[in-house]
């Protein structure tokens, strides 16, 4: 049988089928050296995690305070709590506090137990707000907030301002990266290896957890005639970086 060439083609069917397996073999084999190199790079790597910590002074007080009212009926209790809370919020706004927000509103029955019998004797309403104020102003503000109607100081914690935290996070990341690199250099030196390149970088953490709150709880009658001392502290900003280095 005589093979005929395809229209417009310079090769016969016979020559085409002889050339095609060779072309396919070249296509399959060509990327293999690169793949082998990538596998070897992954096999010969060292992973190290570095840690950086920056300590910065706190300049803001995060305060939680509120109004608690008890009475015979739910309506009168809620109305009185709303009236006093409005007065406290108006005072705080006049002091230009930052991030003022309501964090809790509760109205609960008050129970008594007689001969294992439970009965409602009244109601308690509780309204809580939180805000930030420069630490040096916190003591005077707390005293005046009590005079305005606050009956509870539930807690206070101290934080740095956003700009200081952002700058500290960048510095902590630099320290963490340097720490990881120094660890890797020490390992390579001990084993007699030479590092080649960083093949991956992972930022695990760059946070500024606030210090735990001081558990202050006060009643108006006990603090109205006293000046409340408020002293800030320091805040740690942490960062962690993992490097994968080939050798």
Phi and psi in degrees as GROMACS dihedral restraints (atoms count N, CA, C in turn):
[ dihedral_restraints ]
;  ai    aj    ak    al  type     phi  dphi    fc
    3     4     5     6     1   -94.3    20    10
    4     5     6     7     1   126.2    20    10
    6     7     8     9     1   -83.8    20    10
    7     8     9    10     1   136.5    20    10
    9    10    11    12     1  -108.0    20    10
   10    11    12    13     1   145.7    20    10
   12    13    14    15     1   -75.6    20    10
   13    14    15    16     1   149.6    20    10
   15    16    17    18     1   -66.6    20    10
   16    17    18    19     1   149.0    20    10
   18    19    20    21     1   -61.2    20    10
   19    20    21    22     1   133.1    20    10
   21    22    23    24     1    78.3    20    10
   22    23    24    25     1     1.0    20    10
   24    25    26    27     1  -106.5    20    10
   25    26    27    28     1   146.5    20    10
   27    28    29    30     1   -94.0    20    10
   28    29    30    31     1    -2.5    20    10
   30    31    32    33     1  -114.3    20    10
   31    32    33    34     1   144.3    20    10
   33    34    35    36     1   -80.5    20    10
   34    35    36    37     1   166.5    20    10
   36    37    38    39     1   -57.7    20    10
   37    38    39    40     1   -38.3    20    10
   39    40    41    42     1   -64.0    20    10
   40    41    42    43     1   -46.8    20    10
   42    43    44    45     1   -67.7    20    10
   43    44    45    46     1   -37.2    20    10
   45    46    47    48     1   -62.0    20    10
   46    47    48    49     1   -43.3    20    10
   48    49    50    51     1   -72.6    20    10
   49    50    51    52     1   -18.9    20    10
   51    52    53    54     1   -79.8    20    10
   52    53    54    55     1   -33.8    20    10
   54    55    56    57     1   -81.0    20    10
   55    56    57    58     1   -35.2    20    10
   57    58    59    60     1   -58.9    20    10
   58    59    60    61     1   -45.3    20    10
   60    61    62    63     1   -61.4    20    10
   61    62    63    64     1   -36.9    20    10
   63    64    65    66     1   -64.9    20    10
   64    65    66    67     1   -41.4    20    10
   66    67    68    69     1   -65.2    20    10
   67    68    69    70     1   -40.9    20    10
   69    70    71    72     1   -65.8    20    10
   70    71    72    73     1   -37.8    20    10
   72    73    74    75     1   -63.5    20    10
   73    74    75    76     1   -40.7    20    10
   75    76    77    78     1   -64.6    20    10
   76    77    78    79     1   -39.9    20    10
   78    79    80    81     1   -66.5    20    10
   79    80    81    82     1   -37.8    20    10
   81    82    83    84     1   -73.7    20    10
   82    83    84    85     1   -41.7    20    10
   84    85    86    87     1   -80.0    20    10
   85    86    87    88     1   -20.6    20    10
   87    88    89    90     1   -61.8    20    10
   88    89    90    91     1   -46.0    20    10
   90    91    92    93     1   -81.1    20    10
   91    92    93    94     1    -6.0    20    10
   93    94    95    96     1   -58.8    20    10
   94    95    96    97     1   -43.5    20    10
   96    97    98    99     1   -58.5    20    10
   97    98    99   100     1   -40.1    20    10
   99   100   101   102     1   -65.2    20    10
  100   101   102   103     1   -42.4    20    10
  102   103   104   105     1   -61.8    20    10
  103   104   105   106     1   -40.9    20    10
  105   106   107   108     1   -64.3    20    10
  106   107   108   109     1   -39.0    20    10
  108   109   110   111     1   -64.7    20    10
  109   110   111   112     1   -40.4    20    10
  111   112   113   114     1   -64.6    20    10
  112   113   114   115     1   -41.2    20    10
  114   115   116   117     1   -63.9    20    10
  115   116   117   118     1   -42.3    20    10
  117   118   119   120     1   -63.3    20    10
  118   119   120   121     1   -36.4    20    10
  120   121   122   123     1   -64.6    20    10
  121   122   123   124     1   -39.9    20    10
  123   124   125   126     1   -71.7    20    10
  124   125   126   127     1   -35.2    20    10
  126   127   128   129     1   -66.9    20    10
  127   128   129   130     1   -37.7    20    10
  129   130   131   132     1  -103.3    20    10
  130   131   132   133     1    69.5    20    10
  132   133   134   135     1  -133.2    20    10
  133   134   135   136     1   155.0    20    10
  135   136   137   138     1  -122.0    20    10
  136   137   138   139     1   130.9    20    10
  138   139   140   141     1  -106.2    20    10
  139   140   141   142     1   127.5    20    10
  141   142   143   144     1  -133.9    20    10
  142   143   144   145     1   143.7    20    10
  144   145   146   147     1  -115.0    20    10
  145   146   147   148     1   129.1    20    10
  147   148   149   150     1  -111.1    20    10
  148   149   150   151     1   155.6    20    10
  150   151   152   153     1  -129.4    20    10
  151   152   153   154     1   138.6    20    10
  153   154   155   156     1  -129.0    20    10
  154   155   156   157     1   138.7    20    10
  156   157   158   159     1  -134.1    20    10
  157   158   159   160     1   128.6    20    10
  159   160   161   162     1  -118.8    20    10
  160   161   162   163     1   134.9    20    10
  162   163   164   165     1  -109.8    20    10
  163   164   165   166     1   124.4    20    10
  165   166   167   168     1  -128.5    20    10
  166   167   168   169     1   151.5    20    10
  168   169   170   171     1   -73.0    20    10
  169   170   171   172     1   143.8    20    10
  171   172   173   174     1   -85.2    20    10
  172   173   174   175     1   143.0    20    10
  174   175   176   177     1  -126.5    20    10
  175   176   177   178     1    -7.6    20    10
  177   178   179   180     1  -123.0    20    10
  178   179   180   181     1   142.7    20    10
  180   181   182   183     1  -104.0    20    10
  181   182   183   184     1   125.2    20    10
  183   184   185   186     1   -95.7    20    10
  184   185   186   187     1   113.3    20    10
  186   187   188   189     1  -114.6    20    10
  187   188   189   190     1   140.5    20    10
  189   190   191   192     1  -120.3    20    10
  190   191   192   193     1   119.2    20    10
  192   193   194   195     1  -140.8    20    10
  193   194   195   196     1   164.2    20    10
  195   196   197   198     1  -163.4    20    10
  196   197   198   199     1  -172.1    20    10
  198   199   200   201     1  -124.9    20    10
  199   200   201   202     1   129.0    20    10
  201   202   203   204     1  -123.3    20    10
  202   203   204   205     1   127.4    20    10
  204   205   206   207     1  -127.5    20    10
  205   206   207   208     1   137.9    20    10
  207   208   209   210     1  -122.6    20    10
  208   209   210   211     1   145.5    20    10
  210   211   212   213     1  -167.4    20    10
  211   212   213   214     1  -174.7    20    10
  213   214   215   216     1   -78.6    20    10
  214   215   216   217     1   -41.0    20    10
  216   217   218   219     1  -116.4    20    10
  217   218   219   220     1   153.0    20    10
  219   220   221   222     1   -63.7    20    10
  220   221   222   223     1   -38.5    20    10
  222   223   224   225     1   -65.5    20    10
  223   224   225   226     1   -47.8    20    10
  225   226   227   228     1   -67.5    20    10
  226   227   228   229     1   -35.4    20    10
  228   229   230   231     1   -65.4    20    10
  229   230   231   232     1   -46.5    20    10
  231   232   233   234     1   -66.0    20    10
  232   233   234   235     1   -39.9    20    10
  234   235   236   237     1   -64.6    20    10
  235   236   237   238     1   -42.1    20    10
  237   238   239   240     1   -69.0    20    10
  238   239   240   241     1   -38.7    20    10
  240   241   242   243     1   -63.6    20    10
  241   242   243   244     1   -40.7    20    10
  243   244   245   246     1   -65.5    20    10
  244   245   246   247     1   -40.6    20    10
  246   247   248   249     1   -63.3    20    10
  247   248   249   250     1   -47.6    20    10
  249   250   251   252     1   -69.0    20    10
  250   251   252   253     1   -38.7    20    10
  252   253   254   255     1   -63.0    20    10
  253   254   255   256     1   -39.5    20    10
  255   256   257   258     1   -63.0    20    10
  256   257   258   259     1   -38.5    20    10
  258   259   260   261     1   -66.1    20    10
  259   260   261   262     1   -41.0    20    10
  261   262   263   264     1   -65.8    20    10
  262   263   264   265     1   -45.0    20    10
  264   265   266   267     1   -63.3    20    10
  265   266   267   268     1   -40.9    20    10
  267   268   269   270     1   -61.5    20    10
  268   269   270   271     1   -40.7    20    10
  270   271   272   273     1   -64.4    20    10
  271   272   273   274     1   -44.9    20    10
  273   274   275   276     1   -62.7    20    10
  274   275   276   277     1   -40.8    20    10
  276   277   278   279     1   -63.1    20    10
  277   278   279   280     1   -36.3    20    10
  279   280   281   282     1   -67.2    20    10
  280   281   282   283     1   -19.8    20    10
  282   283   284   285     1   -94.1    20    10
  283   284   285   286     1     3.0    20    10
  285   286   287   288     1    57.1    20    10
  286   287   288   289     1    42.9    20    10
  288   289   290   291     1   -69.9    20    10
  289   290   291   292     1   158.5    20    10
  291   292   293   294     1  -100.0    20    10
  292   293   294   295     1   149.0    20    10
  294   295   296   297     1    53.4    20    10
  295   296   297   298     1    45.4    20    10
  297   298   299   300     1   -74.7    20    10
  298   299   300   301     1   127.0    20    10
  300   301   302   303     1  -156.0    20    10
  301   302   303   304     1   153.4    20    10
  303   304   305   306     1   -80.0    20    10
  304   305   306   307     1   128.9    20    10
  306   307   308   309     1  -113.2    20    10
  307   308   309   310     1    -6.7    20    10
  309   310   311   312     1  -170.5    20    10
  310   311   312   313     1   137.0    20    10
  312   313   314   315     1  -135.9    20    10
  313   314   315   316     1   122.7    20    10
  315   316   317   318     1  -135.5    20    10
  316   317   318   319     1   145.5    20    10
  318   319   320   321     1  -138.5    20    10
  319   320   321   322     1   113.9    20    10
  321   322   323   324     1  -130.9    20    10
  322   323   324   325     1   146.3    20    10
  324   325   326   327     1   -72.2    20    10
  325   326   327   328     1   150.5    20    10
  327   328   329   330     1  -106.7    20    10
  328   329   330   331     1   127.9    20    10
  330   331   332   333     1  -108.7    20    10
  331   332   333   334     1   154.2    20    10
  333   334   335   336     1  -128.5    20    10
  334   335   336   337     1   155.1    20    10
  336   337   338   339     1  -123.3    20    10
  337   338   339   340     1   123.0    20    10
  339   340   341   342     1  -131.8    20    10
  340   341   342   343     1   120.1    20    10
  342   343   344   345     1    53.3    20    10
  343   344   345   346     1    43.3    20    10
  345   346   347   348     1    64.7    20    10
  346   347   348   349     1    18.5    20    10
  348   349   350   351     1  -109.0    20    10
  349   350   351   352     1   126.7    20    10
  351   352   353   354     1   -94.0    20    10
  352   353   354   355     1   133.2    20    10
  354   355   356   357     1  -145.2    20    10
  355   356   357   358     1   153.4    20    10
  357   358   359   360     1   -82.7    20    10
  358   359   360   361     1   126.5    20    10
  360   361   362   363     1  -108.6    20    10
  361   362   363   364     1    -9.1    20    10
  363   364   365   366     1   172.1    20    10
  364   365   366   367     1  -164.4    20    10
  366   367   368   369     1  -139.1    20    10
  367   368   369   370     1   154.1    20    10
  369   370   371   372     1  -130.5    20    10
  370   371   372   373     1   129.0    20    10
  372   373   374   375     1  -112.4    20    10
  373   374   375   376     1   142.9    20    10
  375   376   377   378     1  -140.9    20    10
  376   377   378   379     1   119.9    20    10
  378   379   380   381     1  -118.9    20    10
  379   380   381   382     1   126.7    20    10
  381   382   383   384     1  -121.4    20    10
  382   383   384   385     1   137.7    20    10
  384   385   386   387     1  -126.6    20    10
  385   386   387   388     1   156.4    20    10
  387   388   389   390     1  -128.0    20    10
  388   389   390   391     1   155.4    20    10
  390   391   392   393     1  -165.9    20    10
  391   392   393   394     1   170.4    20    10
  393   394   395   396     1  -119.5    20    10
  394   395   396   397     1   145.6    20    10
  396   397   398   399     1  -148.5    20    10
  397   398   399   400     1   145.4    20    10
  399   400   401   402     1   -52.2    20    10
  400   401   402   403     1   136.4    20    10
  402   403   404   405     1   -55.8    20    10
  403   404   405   406     1   -39.0    20    10
  405   406   407   408     1   -67.1    20    10
  406   407   408   409     1   -16.1    20    10
  408   409   410   411     1  -100.1    20    10
  409   410   411   412     1    -6.3    20    10
  411   412   413   414     1   -65.8    20    10
  412   413   414   415     1   -42.5    20    10
  414   415   416   417     1   -60.7    20    10
  415   416   417   418     1   -50.6    20    10
  417   418   419   420     1   -63.4    20    10
  418   419   420   421     1   -39.6    20    10
  420   421   422   423     1   -64.8    20    10
  421   422   423   424     1   -39.9    20    10
  423   424   425   426     1   -62.5    20    10
  424   425   426   427     1   -42.6    20    10
  426   427   428   429     1   -60.3    20    10
  427   428   429   430     1   -44.7    20    10
  429   430   431   432     1   -71.9    20    10
  430   431   432   433     1   -29.8    20    10
  432   433   434   435     1   -66.3    20    10
  433   434   435   436     1   -36.7    20    10
  435   436   437   438     1   -64.7    20    10
  436   437   438   439     1   -41.8    20    10
  438   439   440   441     1   -64.0    20    10
  439   440   441   442     1   -30.1    20    10
  441   442   443   444     1   -77.1    20    10
  442   443   444   445     1   -13.9    20    10
  444   445   446   447     1   136.7    20    10
  445   446   447   448     1    -7.9    20    10
  447   448   449   450     1   -67.1    20    10
  448   449   450   451     1   139.4    20    10
  450   451   452   453     1  -117.4    20    10
  451   452   453   454     1    -6.9    20    10
  453   454   455   456     1  -135.7    20    10
  454   455   456   457     1   136.5    20    10
  456   457   458   459     1  -116.3    20    10
  457   458   459   460     1   102.1    20    10
  459   460   461   462     1   -83.9    20    10
  460   461   462   463     1   -22.7    20    10
  462   463   464   465     1   171.4    20    10
  463   464   465   466     1   157.5    20    10
  465   466   467   468     1  -146.4    20    10
  466   467   468   469     1   134.9    20    10
  468   469   470   471     1  -131.1    20    10
  469   470   471   472     1   167.5    20    10
  471   472   473   474     1  -125.4    20    10
  472   473   474   475     1   136.5    20    10
  474   475   476   477     1  -137.8    20    10
  475   476   477   478     1   158.6    20    10
  477   478   479   480     1   -84.1    20    10
  478   479   480   481     1   164.9    20    10
  480   481   482   483     1   -75.4    20    10
  481   482   483   484     1   164.1    20    10
  483   484   485   486     1   -60.1    20    10
  484   485   486   487     1   -39.1    20    10
  486   487   488   489     1   -64.2    20    10
  487   488   489   490     1   -43.2    20    10
  489   490   491   492     1   -65.5    20    10
  490   491   492   493     1   -39.1    20    10
  492   493   494   495     1   -66.0    20    10
  493   494   495   496     1   -42.7    20    10
  495   496   497   498     1   -62.1    20    10
  496   497   498   499     1   -43.1    20    10
  498   499   500   501     1   -65.4    20    10
  499   500   501   502     1   -40.3    20    10
  501   502   503   504     1   -67.4    20    10
  502   503   504   505     1   -35.1    20    10
  504   505   506   507     1   -63.5    20    10
  505   506   507   508     1   -41.9    20    10
  507   508   509   510     1   -63.9    20    10
  508   509   510   511     1   -42.6    20    10
  510   511   512   513     1   -66.4    20    10
  511   512   513   514     1   -39.2    20    10
  513   514   515   516     1   -65.2    20    10
  514   515   516   517     1   -36.3    20    10
  516   517   518   519     1   -64.6    20    10
  517   518   519   520     1   -40.9    20    10
  519   520   521   522     1   -61.3    20    10
  520   521   522   523     1   -44.8    20    10
  522   523   524   525     1   -64.0    20    10
  523   524   525   526     1   -39.6    20    10
  525   526   527   528     1   -65.3    20    10
  526   527   528   529     1   -40.7    20    10
  528   529   530   531     1   -65.3    20    10
  529   530   531   532     1   -44.2    20    10
  531   532   533   534     1   -63.4    20    10
  532   533   534   535     1   -39.3    20    10
  534   535   536   537     1   -62.6    20    10
  535   536   537   538     1   -44.0    20    10
  537   538   539   540     1   -63.6    20    10
  538   539   540   541     1   -42.1    20    10
  540   541   542   543     1   -64.2    20    10
  541   542   543   544     1   -40.9    20    10
  543   544   545   546     1   -66.0    20    10
  544   545   546   547     1   -37.9    20    10
  546   547   548   549     1   -62.3    20    10
  547   548   549   550     1   -45.2    20    10
  549   550   551   552     1   -62.1    20    10
  550   551   552   553     1   -43.4    20    10
  552   553   554   555     1   -60.7    20    10
  553   554   555   556     1   -39.3    20    10
  555   556   557   558     1   -65.6    20    10
  556   557   558   559     1   -41.0    20    10
  558   559   560   561     1   -66.6    20    10
  559   560   561   562     1   -46.7    20    10
  561   562   563   564     1   -61.6    20    10
  562   563   564   565     1   -40.1    20    10
  564   565   566   567     1   -64.8    20    10
  565   566   567   568     1   -40.3    20    10
  567   568   569   570     1   -67.7    20    10
  568   569   570   571     1   -32.4    20    10
  570   571   572   573     1   -94.4    20    10
  571   572   573   574     1    -7.0    20    10
  573   574   575   576     1    76.5    20    10
  574   575   576   577     1    23.9    20    10
  576   577   578   579     1  -100.0    20    10
  577   578   579   580     1   163.0    20    10
  579   580   581   582     1  -119.5    20    10
  580   581   582   583     1   131.7    20    10
  582   583   584   585     1   -72.5    20    10
  583   584   585   586     1   147.7    20    10
  585   586   587   588     1  -107.5    20    10
  586   587   588   589     1   -63.6    20    10
  588   589   590   591     1  -156.8    20    10
  589   590   591   592     1   158.0    20    10
  591   592   593   594     1   -82.7    20    10
  592   593   594   595     1   118.5    20    10
  594   595   596   597     1   -96.8    20    10
  595   596   597   598     1   -17.3    20    10
  597   598   599   600     1  -157.4    20    10
  598   599   600   601     1   150.4    20    10
  600   601   602   603     1  -132.6    20    10
  601   602   603   604     1   131.2    20    10
  603   604   605   606     1  -130.7    20    10
  604   605   606   607     1   121.6    20    10
  606   607   608   609     1   -90.2    20    10
  607   608   609   610     1   110.0    20    10
  609   610   611   612     1   -84.2    20    10
  610   611   612   613     1   -34.4    20    10
  612   613   614   615     1  -161.8    20    10
  613   614   615   616     1   137.5    20    10
  615   616   617   618     1  -150.6    20    10
  616   617   618   619     1    79.1    20    10
  618   619   620   621     1  -127.8    20    10
  619   620   621   622     1   165.2    20    10
  621   622   623   624     1  -132.1    20    10
  622   623   624   625     1    76.7    20    10
  624   625   626   627     1   -64.9    20    10
  625   626   627   628     1   132.4    20    10
  627   628   629   630     1   -70.1    20    10
  628   629   630   631     1   152.4    20    10
  630   631   632   633     1   -61.8    20    10
  631   632   633   634     1   154.2    20    10
  633   634   635   636     1   -61.7    20    10
  634   635   636   637     1   145.8    20    10
  636   637   638   639     1   -69.3    20    10
  637   638   639   640     1   147.5    20    10
  639   640   641   642     1   -77.8    20    10
  640   641   642   643     1   129.4    20    10
  642   643   644   645     1   -87.3    20    10
  643   644   645   646     1    85.5    20    10
  645   646   647   648     1   -98.6    20    10
  646   647   648   649     1   131.4    20    10
  648   649   650   651     1  -140.2    20    10
  649   650   651   652     1   122.7    20    10
  651   652   653   654     1  -138.2    20    10
  652   653   654   655     1   155.9    20    10
  654   655   656   657     1  -109.6    20    10
  655   656   657   658     1   150.2    20    10
  657   658   659   660     1   -57.0    20    10
  658   659   660   661     1   -40.0    20    10
  660   661   662   663     1   -65.1    20    10
  661   662   663   664     1   -24.9    20    10
  663   664   665   666     1   -90.5    20    10
  664   665   666   667     1   -21.0    20    10
  666   667   668   669     1  -118.0    20    10
  667   668   669   670     1    -5.8    20    10
  669   670   671   672     1   -63.0    20    10
  670   671   672   673     1   -32.6    20    10
  672   673   674   675     1  -101.9    20    10
  673   674   675   676     1    10.9    20    10
  675   676   677   678     1  -121.7    20    10
  676   677   678   679     1   152.3    20    10
  678   679   680   681     1   -93.2    20    10
  679   680   681   682     1   125.5    20    10
  681   682   683   684     1   -86.4    20    10
  682   683   684   685     1   115.6    20    10
  684   685   686   687     1   -77.4    20    10
  685   686   687   688     1   133.0    20    10
  687   688   689   690     1  -130.8    20    10
  688   689   690   691     1   118.4    20    10
  690   691   692   693     1  -122.5    20    10
  691   692   693   694     1   126.2    20    10
  693   694   695   696     1   -78.8    20    10
  694   695   696   697     1  -170.4    20    10
  696   697   698   699     1  -149.6    20    10
  697   698   699   700     1  -138.6    20    10
  699   700   701   702     1  -125.7    20    10
  700   701   702   703     1   157.2    20    10
  702   703   704   705     1  -129.8    20    10
  703   704   705   706     1   136.8    20    10
  705   706   707   708     1   -98.5    20    10
  706   707   708   709     1   135.6    20    10
  708   709   710   711     1  -113.0    20    10
  709   710   711   712     1   123.4    20    10
  711   712   713   714     1  -115.2    20    10
  712   713   714   715     1   151.3    20    10
  714   715   716   717     1  -146.9    20    10
  715   716   717   718     1   148.6    20    10
  717   718   719   720     1  -137.0    20    10
  718   719   720   721     1   133.9    20    10
  720   721   722   723     1  -132.0    20    10
  721   722   723   724     1   135.3    20    10
  723   724   725   726     1  -112.9    20    10
  724   725   726   727     1   127.3    20    10
  726   727   728   729     1  -111.4    20    10
  727   728   729   730     1   139.9    20    10
  729   730   731   732     1  -114.3    20    10
  730   731   732   733     1   116.9    20    10
  732   733   734   735     1  -119.9    20    10
  733   734   735   736     1   130.0    20    10
  735   736   737   738     1   -84.9    20    10
  736   737   738   739     1   156.1    20    10
